[in-house]
């Protein structure tokens, strides 16, 4: 039997394969944008996009190969890519104002924001989704008015039989 990745052993959920694939797709779009900018001679954009593509590729690889610190690595790479994209979008908006570049950067920024949100949201998930059992929390931990699971009982008043005696 192979041991579970360390992230799973510590009780934290590992990022899903879908998240790893989404990051891989984002990396591919940056690599494609970099190639287009290299071909058109705009290396000022091509080099940073290639760096972002490589960093995102590392984050995706960490998730897809189930590395022990995959969530942290992926969160860091997504944050780096988000920062780089915001920087690039700012440069484009204040300089060239090229519509296709603005559209691409705005779209990939939205995708990165969703990815980063998914990665960060699942970090705090454990405390919210943890289920409690009466044995682990004590029998008196149920909300007021709620009974523990088990056979239905009649209230004490209804269980008593009242007999009336004739008065003398």
Buried (B, 14 or more C-beta within 10 A) or exposed (E): EEEEBBBEEEEBEBBEEEBBEBBBBBBBBBBEBBBBBBEEEBEEBBEBBBBBBBBBBBBBBBBBEBBBEBBBBBBBBBBBBBEBBBEBBEBBBEEEEBEEBBEBBEEBBEBBBEBBEBBEEBEEEEEEEEEEEEEEEEEEEBEEEEEEEEEEEEEEEEEEEEEEEEEE
